[in-house]
């Protein structure tokens, strides 16, 4: 396991903030992402979902 630290990821306070950014990043990078609430820091991150 090489989990990225929360501080090295994009962090959002709310689901709405995460989803707003998600749309932008998906568009810019041409990838699909999903927003999820982190169990570690209790904030929201974006995860790529290209599995
Ligand atoms: Zn986190």
mmCIF file of the protein (N, C-alpha, C, O) and its ligand, coordinates in Angstrom:
data_MODEL
# 
_entry.id   MODEL 
# 
loop_
_entity.id 
_entity.type 
_entity.pdbx_number_of_molecules 
1 polymer     1 
2 non-polymer 1 
# 
_entity_poly.entity_id                      1 
_entity_poly.type                           'polypeptide(L)' 
_entity_poly.nstd_linkage                   no 
_entity_poly.nstd_monomer                   no 
_entity_poly.pdbx_seq_one_letter_code       
;(UNK)(UNK)(UNK)(UNK)(UNK)(UNK)(UNK)(UNK)(UNK)(UNK)(UNK)(UNK)(UNK)(UNK)(UNK)(UNK)
(UNK)(UNK)(UNK)(UNK)(UNK)(UNK)(UNK)(UNK)(UNK)(UNK)(UNK)(UNK)(UNK)(UNK)(UNK)(UNK)
(UNK)(UNK)(UNK)(UNK)(UNK)(UNK)(UNK)(UNK)(UNK)(UNK)(UNK)(UNK)(UNK)(UNK)(UNK)(UNK)
(UNK)(UNK)(UNK)
;
_entity_poly.pdbx_seq_one_letter_code_can   XXXXXXXXXXXXXXXXXXXXXXXXXXXXXXXXXXXXXXXXXXXXXXXXXXX 
_entity_poly.pdbx_strand_id                 A 
# 
loop_
_entity_poly_seq.entity_id 
_entity_poly_seq.num 
_entity_poly_seq.mon_id 
_entity_poly_seq.hetero 
1 1  UNK n 
1 2  UNK n 
1 3  UNK n 
1 4  UNK n 
1 5  UNK n 
1 6  UNK n 
1 7  UNK n 
1 8  UNK n 
1 9  UNK n 
1 10 UNK n 
1 11 UNK n 
1 12 UNK n 
1 13 UNK n 
1 14 UNK n 
1 15 UNK n 
1 16 UNK n 
1 17 UNK n 
1 18 UNK n 
1 19 UNK n 
1 20 UNK n 
1 21 UNK n 
1 22 UNK n 
1 23 UNK n 
1 24 UNK n 
1 25 UNK n 
1 26 UNK n 
1 27 UNK n 
1 28 UNK n 
1 29 UNK n 
1 30 UNK n 
1 31 UNK n 
1 32 UNK n 
1 33 UNK n 
1 34 UNK n 
1 35 UNK n 
1 36 UNK n 
1 37 UNK n 
1 38 UNK n 
1 39 UNK n 
1 40 UNK n 
1 41 UNK n 
1 42 UNK n 
1 43 UNK n 
1 44 UNK n 
1 45 UNK n 
1 46 UNK n 
1 47 UNK n 
1 48 UNK n 
1 49 UNK n 
1 50 UNK n 
1 51 UNK n 
# 
loop_
_struct_asym.id 
_struct_asym.entity_id 
A 1 
B 2 
# 
loop_
_chem_comp.id 
_chem_comp.type 
_chem_comp.mon_nstd_flag 
UNK 'L-peptide linking' . 
ZN  non-polymer         . 
# 
_pdbx_entity_nonpoly.entity_id   2 
_pdbx_entity_nonpoly.name        ? 
_pdbx_entity_nonpoly.comp_id     ZN 
# 
_pdbx_nonpoly_scheme.asym_id         B 
_pdbx_nonpoly_scheme.entity_id       2 
_pdbx_nonpoly_scheme.mon_id          ZN 
_pdbx_nonpoly_scheme.ndb_seq_num     1 
_pdbx_nonpoly_scheme.pdb_seq_num     101 
_pdbx_nonpoly_scheme.auth_seq_num    101 
_pdbx_nonpoly_scheme.pdb_mon_id      ZN 
_pdbx_nonpoly_scheme.auth_mon_id     ZN 
_pdbx_nonpoly_scheme.pdb_strand_id   A 
_pdbx_nonpoly_scheme.pdb_ins_code    . 
# 
loop_
_atom_site.group_PDB 
_atom_site.id 
_atom_site.type_symbol 
_atom_site.label_atom_id 
_atom_site.label_alt_id 
_atom_site.label_comp_id 
_atom_site.label_asym_id 
_atom_site.label_entity_id 
_atom_site.label_seq_id 
_atom_site.pdbx_PDB_ins_code 
_atom_site.Cartn_x 
_atom_site.Cartn_y 
_atom_site.Cartn_z 
_atom_site.occupancy 
_atom_site.B_iso_or_equiv 
_atom_site.pdbx_formal_charge 
_atom_site.auth_seq_id 
_atom_site.auth_comp_id 
_atom_site.auth_asym_id 
_atom_site.auth_atom_id 
_atom_site.pdbx_PDB_model_num 
ATOM   1   N  N  . UNK A 1 1  ? 0.848   -1.208 0.000   1.00 0.00 ? 1   UNK A N  1 
ATOM   2   C  CA . UNK A 1 1  ? 0.000   0.000  0.000   1.00 0.00 ? 1   UNK A CA 1 
ATOM   3   C  C  . UNK A 1 1  ? 0.878   1.251  0.000   1.00 0.00 ? 1   UNK A C  1 
ATOM   4   O  O  . UNK A 1 1  ? 1.770   1.393  0.836   1.00 0.00 ? 1   UNK A O  1 
ATOM   5   N  N  . UNK A 1 2  ? 0.625   2.125  -0.914  1.00 0.00 ? 2   UNK A N  1 
ATOM   6   C  CA . UNK A 1 2  ? 1.274   3.429  -0.827  1.00 0.00 ? 2   UNK A CA 1 
ATOM   7   C  C  . UNK A 1 2  ? 0.202   4.511  -0.908  1.00 0.00 ? 2   UNK A C  1 
ATOM   8   O  O  . UNK A 1 2  ? 0.029   5.178  -1.928  1.00 0.00 ? 2   UNK A O  1 
ATOM   9   N  N  . UNK A 1 3  ? -0.487  4.653  0.173   1.00 0.00 ? 3   UNK A N  1 
ATOM   10  C  CA . UNK A 1 3  ? -1.552  5.649  0.229   1.00 0.00 ? 3   UNK A CA 1 
ATOM   11  C  C  . UNK A 1 3  ? -0.967  7.046  0.235   1.00 0.00 ? 3   UNK A C  1 
ATOM   12  O  O  . UNK A 1 3  ? 0.029   7.333  0.899   1.00 0.00 ? 3   UNK A O  1 
ATOM   13  N  N  . UNK A 1 4  ? -1.615  7.894  -0.520  1.00 0.00 ? 4   UNK A N  1 
ATOM   14  C  CA . UNK A 1 4  ? -1.196  9.286  -0.521  1.00 0.00 ? 4   UNK A CA 1 
ATOM   15  C  C  . UNK A 1 4  ? -1.726  9.939  0.746   1.00 0.00 ? 4   UNK A C  1 
ATOM   16  O  O  . UNK A 1 4  ? -2.865  9.712  1.154   1.00 0.00 ? 4   UNK A O  1 
ATOM   17  N  N  . UNK A 1 5  ? -0.885  10.746 1.351   1.00 0.00 ? 5   UNK A N  1 
ATOM   18  C  CA . UNK A 1 5  ? -1.341  11.454 2.540   1.00 0.00 ? 5   UNK A CA 1 
ATOM   19  C  C  . UNK A 1 5  ? -2.432  12.454 2.187   1.00 0.00 ? 5   UNK A C  1 
ATOM   20  O  O  . UNK A 1 5  ? -2.460  13.017 1.092   1.00 0.00 ? 5   UNK A O  1 
ATOM   21  N  N  . UNK A 1 6  ? -3.326  12.659 3.142   1.00 0.00 ? 6   UNK A N  1 
ATOM   22  C  CA . UNK A 1 6  ? -4.440  13.585 2.905   1.00 0.00 ? 6   UNK A CA 1 
ATOM   23  C  C  . UNK A 1 6  ? -3.936  14.962 2.516   1.00 0.00 ? 6   UNK A C  1 
ATOM   24  O  O  . UNK A 1 6  ? -4.534  15.634 1.676   1.00 0.00 ? 6   UNK A O  1 
ATOM   25  N  N  . UNK A 1 7  ? -2.836  15.380 3.125   1.00 0.00 ? 7   UNK A N  1 
ATOM   26  C  CA . UNK A 1 7  ? -2.327  16.723 2.860   1.00 0.00 ? 7   UNK A CA 1 
ATOM   27  C  C  . UNK A 1 7  ? -1.816  16.866 1.435   1.00 0.00 ? 7   UNK A C  1 
ATOM   28  O  O  . UNK A 1 7  ? -1.650  17.980 0.938   1.00 0.00 ? 7   UNK A O  1 
ATOM   29  N  N  . UNK A 1 8  ? -1.571  15.752 0.784   1.00 0.00 ? 8   UNK A N  1 
ATOM   30  C  CA . UNK A 1 8  ? -1.062  15.807 -0.583  1.00 0.00 ? 8   UNK A CA 1 
ATOM   31  C  C  . UNK A 1 8  ? -2.186  15.693 -1.614  1.00 0.00 ? 8   UNK A C  1 
ATOM   32  O  O  . UNK A 1 8  ? -1.954  15.764 -2.821  1.00 0.00 ? 8   UNK A O  1 
ATOM   33  N  N  . UNK A 1 9  ? -3.392  15.517 -1.116  1.00 0.00 ? 9   UNK A N  1 
ATOM   34  C  CA . UNK A 1 9  ? -4.531  15.437 -2.021  1.00 0.00 ? 9   UNK A CA 1 
ATOM   35  C  C  . UNK A 1 9  ? -5.296  16.752 -1.979  1.00 0.00 ? 9   UNK A C  1 
ATOM   36  O  O  . UNK A 1 9  ? -5.071  17.596 -1.111  1.00 0.00 ? 9   UNK A O  1 
ATOM   37  N  N  . UNK A 1 10 ? -6.197  16.904 -2.928  1.00 0.00 ? 10  UNK A N  1 
ATOM   38  C  CA . UNK A 1 10 ? -7.103  18.037 -2.846  1.00 0.00 ? 10  UNK A CA 1 
ATOM   39  C  C  . UNK A 1 10 ? -8.100  17.754 -1.735  1.00 0.00 ? 10  UNK A C  1 
ATOM   40  O  O  . UNK A 1 10 ? -8.632  16.649 -1.626  1.00 0.00 ? 10  UNK A O  1 
ATOM   41  N  N  . UNK A 1 11 ? -8.342  18.749 -0.925  1.00 0.00 ? 11  UNK A N  1 
ATOM   42  C  CA . UNK A 1 11 ? -9.227  18.581 0.225   1.00 0.00 ? 11  UNK A CA 1 
ATOM   43  C  C  . UNK A 1 11 ? -10.364 19.591 0.136   1.00 0.00 ? 11  UNK A C  1 
ATOM   44  O  O  . UNK A 1 11 ? -10.149 20.754 -0.205  1.00 0.00 ? 11  UNK A O  1 
ATOM   45  N  N  . UNK A 1 12 ? -11.564 19.141 0.443   1.00 0.00 ? 12  UNK A N  1 
ATOM   46  C  CA . UNK A 1 12 ? -12.737 20.018 0.411   1.00 0.00 ? 12  UNK A CA 1 
ATOM   47  C  C  . UNK A 1 12 ? -13.519 19.867 1.699   1.00 0.00 ? 12  UNK A C  1 
ATOM   48  O  O  . UNK A 1 12 ? -13.596 18.787 2.285   1.00 0.00 ? 12  UNK A O  1 
ATOM   49  N  N  . UNK A 1 13 ? -14.093 20.974 2.120   1.00 0.00 ? 13  UNK A N  1 
ATOM   50  C  CA . UNK A 1 13 ? -14.857 20.959 3.371   1.00 0.00 ? 13  UNK A CA 1 
ATOM   51  C  C  . UNK A 1 13 ? -16.218 20.307 3.214   1.00 0.00 ? 13  UNK A C  1 
ATOM   52  O  O  . UNK A 1 13 ? -16.729 19.670 4.136   1.00 0.00 ? 13  UNK A O  1 
ATOM   53  N  N  . UNK A 1 14 ? -16.794 20.475 2.037   1.00 0.00 ? 14  UNK A N  1 
ATOM   54  C  CA . UNK A 1 14 ? -18.152 19.977 1.838   1.00 0.00 ? 14  UNK A CA 1 
ATOM   55  C  C  . UNK A 1 14 ? -18.244 19.152 0.565   1.00 0.00 ? 14  UNK A C  1 
ATOM   56  O  O  . UNK A 1 14 ? -17.391 19.235 -0.318  1.00 0.00 ? 14  UNK A O  1 
ATOM   57  N  N  . UNK A 1 15 ? -19.287 18.368 0.496   1.00 0.00 ? 15  UNK A N  1 
ATOM   58  C  CA . UNK A 1 15 ? -19.512 17.562 -0.695  1.00 0.00 ? 15  UNK A CA 1 
ATOM   59  C  C  . UNK A 1 15 ? -19.714 18.463 -1.910  1.00 0.00 ? 15  UNK A C  1 
ATOM   60  O  O  . UNK A 1 15 ? -19.241 18.168 -3.007  1.00 0.00 ? 15  UNK A O  1 
ATOM   61  N  N  . UNK A 1 16 ? -20.425 19.564 -1.691  1.00 0.00 ? 16  UNK A N  1 
ATOM   62  C  CA . UNK A 1 16 ? -20.696 20.461 -2.807  1.00 0.00 ? 16  UNK A CA 1 
ATOM   63  C  C  . UNK A 1 16 ? -19.402 21.030 -3.389  1.00 0.00 ? 16  UNK A C  1 
ATOM   64  O  O  . UNK A 1 16 ? -19.213 21.064 -4.605  1.00 0.00 ? 16  UNK A O  1 
ATOM   65  N  N  . UNK A 1 17 ? -18.523 21.473 -2.500  1.00 0.00 ? 17  UNK A N  1 
ATOM   66  C  CA . UNK A 1 17 ? -17.228 21.997 -2.960  1.00 0.00 ? 17  UNK A CA 1 
ATOM   67  C  C  . UNK A 1 17 ? -16.480 20.945 -3.765  1.00 0.00 ? 17  UNK A C  1 
ATOM   68  O  O  . UNK A 1 17 ? -15.930 21.225 -4.830  1.00 0.00 ? 17  UNK A O  1 
ATOM   69  N  N  . UNK A 1 18 ? -16.473 19.740 -3.238  1.00 0.00 ? 18  UNK A N  1 
ATOM   70  C  CA . UNK A 1 18 ? -15.764 18.653 -3.915  1.00 0.00 ? 18  UNK A CA 1 
ATOM   71  C  C  . UNK A 1 18 ? -16.358 18.404 -5.295  1.00 0.00 ? 18  UNK A C  1 
ATOM   72  O  O  . UNK A 1 18 ? -15.629 18.228 -6.271  1.00 0.00 ? 18  UNK A O  1 
ATOM   73  N  N  . UNK A 1 19 ? -17.670 18.392 -5.367  1.00 0.00 ? 19  UNK A N  1 
ATOM   74  C  CA . UNK A 1 19 ? -18.316 18.071 -6.637  1.00 0.00 ? 19  UNK A CA 1 
ATOM   75  C  C  . UNK A 1 19 ? -18.171 19.205 -7.651  1.00 0.00 ? 19  UNK A C  1 
ATOM   76  O  O  . UNK A 1 19 ? -18.098 18.965 -8.856  1.00 0.00 ? 19  UNK A O  1 
ATOM   77  N  N  . UNK A 1 20 ? -18.132 20.426 -7.158  1.00 0.00 ? 20  UNK A N  1 
ATOM   78  C  CA . UNK A 1 20 ? -17.892 21.550 -8.073  1.00 0.00 ? 20  UNK A CA 1 
ATOM   79  C  C  . UNK A 1 20 ? -16.523 21.419 -8.723  1.00 0.00 ? 20  UNK A C  1 
ATOM   80  O  O  . UNK A 1 20 ? -16.380 21.583 -9.935  1.00 0.00 ? 20  UNK A O  1 
ATOM   81  N  N  . UNK A 1 21 ? -15.527 21.123 -7.911  1.00 0.00 ? 21  UNK A N  1 
ATOM   82  C  CA . UNK A 1 21 ? -14.168 20.975 -8.431  1.00 0.00 ? 21  UNK A CA 1 
ATOM   83  C  C  . UNK A 1 21 ? -14.034 19.726 -9.282  1.00 0.00 ? 21  UNK A C  1 
ATOM   84  O  O  . UNK A 1 21 ? -13.299 19.698 -10.269 1.00 0.00 ? 21  UNK A O  1 
ATOM   85  N  N  . UNK A 1 22 ? -14.750 18.707 -8.883  1.00 0.00 ? 22  UNK A N  1 
ATOM   86  C  CA . UNK A 1 22 ? -14.722 17.446 -9.612  1.00 0.00 ? 22  UNK A CA 1 
ATOM   87  C  C  . UNK A 1 22 ? -15.068 17.668 -11.085 1.00 0.00 ? 22  UNK A C  1 
ATOM   88  O  O  . UNK A 1 22 ? -14.399 17.149 -11.979 1.00 0.00 ? 22  UNK A O  1 
ATOM   89  N  N  . UNK A 1 23 ? -16.109 18.437 -11.317 1.00 0.00 ? 23  UNK A N  1 
ATOM   90  C  CA . UNK A 1 23 ? -16.544 18.679 -12.684 1.00 0.00 ? 23  UNK A CA 1 
ATOM   91  C  C  . UNK A 1 23 ? -15.447 19.383 -13.482 1.00 0.00 ? 23  UNK A C  1 
ATOM   92  O  O  . UNK A 1 23 ? -15.213 19.062 -14.647 1.00 0.00 ? 23  UNK A O  1 
ATOM   93  N  N  . UNK A 1 24 ? -14.782 20.337 -12.849 1.00 0.00 ? 24  UNK A N  1 
ATOM   94  C  CA . UNK A 1 24 ? -13.720 21.095 -13.521 1.00 0.00 ? 24  UNK A CA 1 
ATOM   95  C  C  . UNK A 1 24 ? -12.534 20.196 -13.844 1.00 0.00 ? 24  UNK A C  1 
ATOM   96  O  O  . UNK A 1 24 ? -12.016 20.204 -14.960 1.00 0.00 ? 24  UNK A O  1 
ATOM   97  N  N  . UNK A 1 25 ? -12.116 19.423 -12.848 1.00 0.00 ? 25  UNK A N  1 
ATOM   98  C  CA . UNK A 1 25 ? -10.942 18.563 -13.038 1.00 0.00 ? 25  UNK A CA 1 
ATOM   99  C  C  . UNK A 1 25 ? -11.227 17.470 -14.061 1.00 0.00 ? 25  UNK A C  1 
ATOM   100 O  O  . UNK A 1 25 ? -10.361 17.129 -14.867 1.00 0.00 ? 25  UNK A O  1 
ATOM   101 N  N  . UNK A 1 26 ? -12.431 16.924 -14.030 1.00 0.00 ? 26  UNK A N  1 
ATOM   102 C  CA . UNK A 1 26 ? -12.803 15.916 -15.027 1.00 0.00 ? 26  UNK A CA 1 
ATOM   103 C  C  . UNK A 1 26 ? -12.689 16.493 -16.430 1.00 0.00 ? 26  UNK A C  1 
ATOM   104 O  O  . UNK A 1 26 ? -12.188 15.850 -17.352 1.00 0.00 ? 26  UNK A O  1 
ATOM   105 N  N  . UNK A 1 27 ? -13.161 17.710 -16.562 1.00 0.00 ? 27  UNK A N  1 
ATOM   106 C  CA . UNK A 1 27 ? -13.133 18.367 -17.868 1.00 0.00 ? 27  UNK A CA 1 
ATOM   107 C  C  . UNK A 1 27 ? -11.697 18.627 -18.302 1.00 0.00 ? 27  UNK A C  1 
ATOM   108 O  O  . UNK A 1 27 ? -11.326 18.355 -19.444 1.00 0.00 ? 27  UNK A O  1 
ATOM   109 N  N  . UNK A 1 28 ? -10.889 19.157 -17.380 1.00 0.00 ? 28  UNK A N  1 
ATOM   110 C  CA . UNK A 1 28 ? -9.511  19.530 -17.712 1.00 0.00 ? 28  UNK A CA 1 
ATOM   111 C  C  . UNK A 1 28 ? -8.666  18.309 -18.055 1.00 0.00 ? 28  UNK A C  1 
ATOM   112 O  O  . UNK A 1 28 ? -7.857  18.349 -18.982 1.00 0.00 ? 28  UNK A O  1 
ATOM   113 N  N  . UNK A 1 29 ? -8.853  17.232 -17.312 1.00 0.00 ? 29  UNK A N  1 
ATOM   114 C  CA . UNK A 1 29 ? -7.983  16.065 -17.485 1.00 0.00 ? 29  UNK A CA 1 
ATOM   115 C  C  . UNK A 1 29 ? -8.601  14.986 -18.347 1.00 0.00 ? 29  UNK A C  1 
ATOM   116 O  O  . UNK A 1 29 ? -7.923  14.044 -18.756 1.00 0.00 ? 29  UNK A O  1 
ATOM   117 N  N  . UNK A 1 30 ? -9.888  15.122 -18.625 1.00 0.00 ? 30  UNK A N  1 
ATOM   118 C  CA . UNK A 1 30 ? -10.555 14.113 -19.435 1.00 0.00 ? 30  UNK A CA 1 
ATOM   119 C  C  . UNK A 1 30 ? -10.652 12.773 -18.738 1.00 0.00 ? 30  UNK A C  1 
ATOM   120 O  O  . UNK A 1 30 ? -10.574 11.724 -19.378 1.00 0.00 ? 30  UNK A O  1 
ATOM   121 N  N  . UNK A 1 31 ? -10.822 12.809 -17.422 1.00 0.00 ? 31  UNK A N  1 
ATOM   122 C  CA . UNK A 1 31 ? -10.940 11.558 -16.664 1.00 0.00 ? 31  UNK A CA 1 
ATOM   123 C  C  . UNK A 1 31 ? -12.205 11.607 -15.813 1.00 0.00 ? 31  UNK A C  1 
ATOM   124 O  O  . UNK A 1 31 ? -12.805 12.665 -15.624 1.00 0.00 ? 31  UNK A O  1 
ATOM   125 N  N  . UNK A 1 32 ? -12.589 10.456 -15.311 1.00 0.00 ? 32  UNK A N  1 
ATOM   126 C  CA . UNK A 1 32 ? -13.732 10.398 -14.428 1.00 0.00 ? 32  UNK A CA 1 
ATOM   127 C  C  . UNK A 1 32 ? -13.254 10.325 -12.980 1.00 0.00 ? 32  UNK A C  1 
ATOM   128 O  O  . UNK A 1 32 ? -12.331 9.586  -12.639 1.00 0.00 ? 32  UNK A O  1 
ATOM   129 N  N  . UNK A 1 33 ? -13.912 11.111 -12.152 1.00 0.00 ? 33  UNK A N  1 
ATOM   130 C  CA . UNK A 1 33 ? -13.560 11.140 -10.737 1.00 0.00 ? 33  UNK A CA 1 
ATOM   131 C  C  . UNK A 1 33 ? -14.800 10.922 -9.903  1.00 0.00 ? 33  UNK A C  1 
ATOM   132 O  O  . UNK A 1 33 ? -15.926 11.024 -10.390 1.00 0.00 ? 33  UNK A O  1 
ATOM   133 N  N  . UNK A 1 34 ? -14.575 10.622 -8.640  1.00 0.00 ? 34  UNK A N  1 
ATOM   134 C  CA . UNK A 1 34 ? -15.701 10.629 -7.722  1.00 0.00 ? 34  UNK A CA 1 
ATOM   135 C  C  . UNK A 1 34 ? -15.271 11.289 -6.422  1.00 0.00 ? 34  UNK A C  1 
ATOM   136 O  O  . UNK A 1 34 ? -14.110 11.214 -6.020  1.00 0.00 ? 34  UNK A O  1 
ATOM   137 N  N  . UNK A 1 35 ? -16.221 11.929 -5.784  1.00 0.00 ? 35  UNK A N  1 
ATOM   138 C  CA . UNK A 1 35 ? -15.953 12.569 -4.510  1.00 0.00 ? 35  UNK A CA 1 
ATOM   139 C  C  . UNK A 1 35 ? -16.267 11.572 -3.397  1.00 0.00 ? 35  UNK A C  1 
ATOM   140 O  O  . UNK A 1 35 ? -17.271 10.861 -3.457  1.00 0.00 ? 35  UNK A O  1 
ATOM   141 N  N  . UNK A 1 36 ? -15.419 11.525 -2.398  1.00 0.00 ? 36  UNK A N  1 
ATOM   142 C  CA . UNK A 1 36 ? -15.694 10.635 -1.272  1.00 0.00 ? 36  UNK A CA 1 
ATOM   143 C  C  . UNK A 1 36 ? -15.269 11.295 0.019   1.00 0.00 ? 36  UNK A C  1 
ATOM   144 O  O  . UNK A 1 36 ? -14.348 12.112 0.045   1.00 0.00 ? 36  UNK A O  1 
ATOM   145 N  N  . UNK A 1 37 ? -15.948 10.935 1.085   1.00 0.00 ? 37  UNK A N  1 
ATOM   146 C  CA . UNK A 1 37 ? -15.613 11.472 2.387   1.00 0.00 ? 37  UNK A CA 1 
ATOM   147 C  C  . UNK A 1 37 ? -14.543 10.596 3.010   1.00 0.00 ? 37  UNK A C  1 
ATOM   148 O  O  . UNK A 1 37 ? -14.685 9.377  3.109   1.00 0.00 ? 37  UNK A O  1 
ATOM   149 N  N  . UNK A 1 38 ? -13.465 11.252 3.431   1.00 0.00 ? 38  UNK A N  1 
ATOM   150 C  CA . UNK A 1 38 ? -12.305 10.527 3.940   1.00 0.00 ? 38  UNK A CA 1 
ATOM   151 C  C  . UNK A 1 38 ? -12.537 10.094 5.384   1.00 0.00 ? 38  UNK A C  1 
ATOM   152 O  O  . UNK A 1 38 ? -13.017 10.868 6.213   1.00 0.00 ? 38  UNK A O  1 
ATOM   153 N  N  . UNK A 1 39 ? -12.188 8.853  5.662   1.00 0.00 ? 39  UNK A N  1 
ATOM   154 C  CA . UNK A 1 39 ? -12.315 8.372  7.032   1.00 0.00 ? 39  UNK A CA 1 
ATOM   155 C  C  . UNK A 1 39 ? -11.206 8.922  7.911   1.00 0.00 ? 39  UNK A C  1 
ATOM   156 O  O  . UNK A 1 39 ? -11.344 9.002  9.132   1.00 0.00 ? 39  UNK A O  1 
ATOM   157 N  N  . UNK A 1 40 ? -10.109 9.298  7.277   1.00 0.00 ? 40  UNK A N  1 
ATOM   158 C  CA . UNK A 1 40 ? -8.972  9.801  8.042   1.00 0.00 ? 40  UNK A CA 1 
ATOM   159 C  C  . UNK A 1 40 ? -9.177  11.212 8.541   1.00 0.00 ? 40  UNK A C  1 
ATOM   160 O  O  . UNK A 1 40 ? -9.088  11.471 9.742   1.00 0.00 ? 40  UNK A O  1 
ATOM   161 N  N  . UNK A 1 41 ? -9.451  12.128 7.626   1.00 0.00 ? 41  UNK A N  1 
ATOM   162 C  CA . UNK A 1 41 ? -9.510  13.539 8.000   1.00 0.00 ? 41  UNK A CA 1 
ATOM   163 C  C  . UNK A 1 41 ? -10.938 14.076 8.037   1.00 0.00 ? 41  UNK A C  1 
ATOM   164 O  O  . UNK A 1 41 ? -11.148 15.237 8.391   1.00 0.00 ? 41  UNK A O  1 
ATOM   165 N  N  . UNK A 1 42 ? -11.915 13.257 7.680   1.00 0.00 ? 42  UNK A N  1 
ATOM   166 C  CA . UNK A 1 42 ? -13.336 13.632 7.713   1.00 0.00 ? 42  UNK A CA 1 
ATOM   167 C  C  . UNK A 1 42 ? -13.686 14.721 6.710   1.00 0.00 ? 42  UNK A C  1 
ATOM   168 O  O  . UNK A 1 42 ? -14.759 15.321 6.776   1.00 0.00 ? 42  UNK A O  1 
ATOM   169 N  N  . UNK A 1 43 ? -12.781 14.968 5.793   1.00 0.00 ? 43  UNK A N  1 
ATOM   170 C  CA . UNK A 1 43 ? -13.068 15.934 4.739   1.00 0.00 ? 43  UNK A CA 1 
ATOM   171 C  C  . UNK A 1 43 ? -13.230 15.174 3.426   1.00 0.00 ? 43  UNK A C  1 
ATOM   172 O  O  . UNK A 1 43 ? -13.121 13.949 3.371   1.00 0.00 ? 43  UNK A O  1 
ATOM   173 N  N  . UNK A 1 44 ? -13.491 15.939 2.380   1.00 0.00 ? 44  UNK A N  1 
ATOM   174 C  CA . UNK A 1 44 ? -13.776 15.311 1.086   1.00 0.00 ? 44  UNK A CA 1 
ATOM   175 C  C  . UNK A 1 44 ? -12.556 15.357 0.177   1.00 0.00 ? 44  UNK A C  1 
ATOM   176 O  O  . UNK A 1 44 ? -11.832 16.351 0.127   1.00 0.00 ? 44  UNK A O  1 
ATOM   177 N  N  . UNK A 1 45 ? -12.350 14.271 -0.528  1.00 0.00 ? 45  UNK A N  1 
ATOM   178 C  CA . UNK A 1 45 ? -11.288 14.199 -1.542  1.00 0.00 ? 45  UNK A CA 1 
ATOM   179 C  C  . UNK A 1 45 ? -11.906 13.763 -2.859  1.00 0.00 ? 45  UNK A C  1 
ATOM   180 O  O  . UNK A 1 45 ? -13.059 13.338 -2.922  1.00 0.00 ? 45  UNK A O  1 
ATOM   181 N  N  . UNK A 1 46 ? -11.111 13.880 -3.896  1.00 0.00 ? 46  UNK A N  1 
ATOM   182 C  CA . UNK A 1 46 ? -11.502 13.326 -5.182  1.00 0.00 ? 46  UNK A CA 1 
ATOM   183 C  C  . UNK A 1 46 ? -10.666 12.091 -5.463  1.00 0.00 ? 46  UNK A C  1 
ATOM   184 O  O  . UNK A 1 46 ? -9.454  12.078 -5.245  1.00 0.00 ? 46  UNK A O  1 
ATOM   185 N  N  . UNK A 1 47 ? -11.323 11.070 -5.943  1.00 0.00 ? 47  UNK A N  1 
ATOM   186 C  CA . UNK A 1 47 ? -10.624 9.848  -6.293  1.00 0.00 ? 47  UNK A CA 1 
ATOM   187 C  C  . UNK A 1 47 ? -10.872 9.533  -7.755  1.00 0.00 ? 47  UNK A C  1 
ATOM   188 O  O  . UNK A 1 47 ? -11.995 9.655  -8.244  1.00 0.00 ? 47  UNK A O  1 
ATOM   189 N  N  . UNK A 1 48 ? -9.835  9.134  -8.440  1.00 0.00 ? 48  UNK A N  1 
ATOM   190 C  CA . UNK A 1 48 ? -10.033 8.702  -9.815  1.00 0.00 ? 48  UNK A CA 1 
ATOM   191 C  C  . UNK A 1 48 ? -10.654 7.311  -9.794  1.00 0.00 ? 48  UNK A C  1 
ATOM   192 O  O  . UNK A 1 48 ? -10.354 6.493  -8.925  1.00 0.00 ? 48  UNK A O  1 
ATOM   193 N  N  . UNK A 1 49 ? -11.505 7.067  -10.747 1.00 0.00 ? 49  UNK A N  1 
ATOM   194 C  CA . UNK A 1 49 ? -12.242 5.798  -10.732 1.00 0.00 ? 49  UNK A CA 1 
ATOM   195 C  C  . UNK A 1 49 ? -12.108 5.109  -12.070 1.00 0.00 ? 49  UNK A C  1 
ATOM   196 O  O  . UNK A 1 49 ? -13.103 4.709  -12.675 1.00 0.00 ? 49  UNK A O  1 
ATOM   197 N  N  . UNK A 1 50 ? -10.880 4.972  -12.532 1.00 0.00 ? 50  UNK A N  1 
ATOM   198 C  CA . UNK A 1 50 ? -10.663 4.340  -13.838 1.00 0.00 ? 50  UNK A CA 1 
ATOM   199 C  C  . UNK A 1 50 ? -10.189 2.924  -13.651 1.00 0.00 ? 50  UNK A C  1 
ATOM   200 O  O  . UNK A 1 50 ? -9.148  2.548  -14.190 1.00 0.00 ? 50  UNK A O  1 
ATOM   201 N  N  . UNK A 1 51 ? -10.918 2.133  -12.908 1.00 0.00 ? 51  UNK A N  1 
ATOM   202 C  CA . UNK A 1 51 ? -10.526 0.754  -12.722 1.00 0.00 ? 51  UNK A CA 1 
ATOM   203 C  C  . UNK A 1 51 ? -11.320 -0.179 -13.633 1.00 0.00 ? 51  UNK A C  1 
ATOM   204 O  O  . UNK A 1 51 ? -11.112 -1.392 -13.605 1.00 0.00 ? 51  UNK A O  1 
HETATM 205 ZN ZN . ZN  B 2 .  ? -8.316  12.551 4.083   1.00 0.00 ? 101 ZN  A ZN 1 
# 
